[in-house]
Amino acid sequence: MIGLIEMLPPDPARTRASVVDAVMRFITLFRGDTVYARLLADEPEAFTRYTLQRVGSSQRRILRWLAAAIAAAQTDGSVRADPAGEIAVMVLLVAQSAVLSHGTVAELISEAAWERELRTTLDGLLRP
């Protein structure tokens, strides 16, 4: 996971759109990673345990990046003015849930629609 986290932009996003774009890029990288795809397909209980029972160091690193990006985007008024760290937690939960549940709903929604709806959800979560 650390290798993927290193692909987050070094400077935090500065607008709501750039925060959403960065989250969607990370999701695309994560889902495209062969190691994580294999683990998710072969050992989903490991991901469930990891995401439901604890917040690991990788998640904490993502949360720090998200909180910094959200705080930066709040200065231009494109993200609502609630505590950035709290918003970051919810962005992470929504993104994790969407990624982990993707296989369950893949036959119900096209890939393009899944991405569109996730992007819309993230944008709405951040919108003032």
BELBELKA-V27689 format. One record per backbone hydrogen bond with DSSP energy under -0.5 kcal/mol. CO is the residue of the C=O (numbers start at 1). NH is the residue of the N-H. E is the energy in kcal/mol with one decimal. If there is no record, write none. Layout:
BEGIN
co:CO nh:NH e:E
co:CO nh:NH e:E
END
This chain:
BEGIN
co:1 nh:5 e:-2.5
co:2 nh:6 e:-2.1
co:4 nh:7 e:-1.6
co:5 nh:8 e:-1.9
co:15 nh:19 e:-2.1
co:16 nh:20 e:-2.5
co:17 nh:21 e:-2.6
co:18 nh:22 e:-2.2
co:19 nh:23 e:-2.4
co:20 nh:24 e:-2.6
co:21 nh:25 e:-2.4
co:22 nh:26 e:-2.4
co:23 nh:27 e:-2.5
co:24 nh:28 e:-2.3
co:25 nh:29 e:-2.5
co:26 nh:30 e:-3.0
co:27 nh:31 e:-3.0
co:28 nh:32 e:-1.7
co:29 nh:33 e:-0.9
co:30 nh:33 e:-0.9
co:33 nh:37 e:-2.7
co:34 nh:38 e:-2.3
co:35 nh:39 e:-2.4
co:36 nh:40 e:-2.8
co:37 nh:41 e:-2.2
co:38 nh:42 e:-3.3
co:39 nh:43 e:-3.0
co:43 nh:46 e:-1.3
co:43 nh:47 e:-1.0
co:44 nh:48 e:-2.6
co:45 nh:49 e:-2.8
co:46 nh:50 e:-2.4
co:47 nh:51 e:-2.7
co:48 nh:52 e:-2.5
co:49 nh:53 e:-1.9
co:50 nh:54 e:-0.6
co:54 nh:56 e:-0.7
co:56 nh:60 e:-2.4
co:57 nh:61 e:-2.0
co:58 nh:62 e:-2.3
co:59 nh:63 e:-2.8
co:60 nh:64 e:-2.2
co:61 nh:65 e:-2.0
co:62 nh:66 e:-3.1
co:63 nh:67 e:-2.9
co:64 nh:68 e:-2.2
co:65 nh:69 e:-2.6
co:66 nh:70 e:-3.2
co:67 nh:71 e:-2.6
co:68 nh:72 e:-2.2
co:69 nh:73 e:-2.5
co:70 nh:74 e:-1.8
co:71 nh:75 e:-0.8
co:72 nh:75 e:-0.7
co:73 nh:76 e:-0.8
co:73 nh:78 e:-1.2
co:73 nh:79 e:-0.7
co:74 nh:77 e:-1.2
co:80 nh:82 e:-0.8
co:83 nh:86 e:-0.5
co:83 nh:87 e:-2.2
co:84 nh:88 e:-2.5
co:85 nh:89 e:-1.6
co:86 nh:90 e:-1.6
co:87 nh:91 e:-2.4
co:88 nh:92 e:-2.6
co:89 nh:93 e:-2.4
co:90 nh:94 e:-2.6
co:91 nh:95 e:-2.6
co:92 nh:96 e:-3.0
co:93 nh:97 e:-2.4
co:94 nh:98 e:-2.3
co:95 nh:99 e:-2.5
co:96 nh:100 e:-3.0
co:97 nh:101 e:-2.0
co:98 nh:102 e:-0.7
co:99 nh:102 e:-0.7
co:101 nh:104 e:-0.7
co:101 nh:105 e:-1.4
co:102 nh:105 e:-0.6
co:102 nh:106 e:-1.1
co:105 nh:108 e:-2.1
co:105 nh:109 e:-1.3
co:110 nh:114 e:-2.7
co:111 nh:115 e:-2.5
co:112 nh:116 e:-2.4
co:113 nh:117 e:-3.0
co:114 nh:118 e:-2.4
co:115 nh:119 e:-2.6
co:116 nh:120 e:-2.4
co:117 nh:121 e:-2.3
co:118 nh:122 e:-2.7
co:119 nh:123 e:-2.6
co:120 nh:124 e:-2.5
co:121 nh:125 e:-2.2
co:122 nh:126 e:-1.6
co:123 nh:127 e:-1.9
co:126 nh:80 e:-2.8
END
